Amino acid sequence: MANLLTQVPAGAILLTLEYAVNDESVAEPRRGSFHVCVHRRNSDYGTEVWTLNQMAARMLAGWKSGDETAQQTIARILREDGTSADEKFIDGLGTVLSSMIERGVILGSR
């Protein structure tokens, strides 16, 4: 990974909610810890709400703060979790980053 700072648009808002807000498969909202990112779509500048898992939310929060590079954020999270960047993690990271860039949640890096 390059030692680059990931740029997150100022309008991207990251929320952690106590109840699921977009799960229409259940009558009653599920209680727990749910992470959502509200951002503008690249295609038409409409608003999109994207549900994130805990790892993606933590990465986005680190990048949004601007205090860490992408590499530093990922290394910190892995250290905090006591895990390493195995093949499954790298594959998942590539998928999440690609999706974030495609959606306009992150702009890339500088």
C-alpha positions, 0 to 999 in steps of 0.5 A: 500500500502506498503511503497516501492520504485518502481524500473524503469529500467534506459532504460525506457524513458517517453515522453510527446508529443504535437501530437499523434504519434501512432493513425493510425485511423485518417489522421491528428495527433491529437494535445494535450498532449500525454504521451508515455513510450519507453522501452525494452520488457521482452520477446525479449528485443525489443523496445515497445512504450506504450501510457499512460494516464496522471495519469500513466505518472505522477506515472511513472515520480515520480517513475523514479525520485527515490525521492518518494516511490510508496505510496508517489507518489500516495498520492501526485498525489491524493492530487494535483488532490484533489481526493481520492483513491476510489474503481474505482481508486484502481481497475485502479491502480491494472490494471496499475501496473500489466501491467507495471510489465508485460511489464517490465516498472517497475521491482517491488519494494524493 
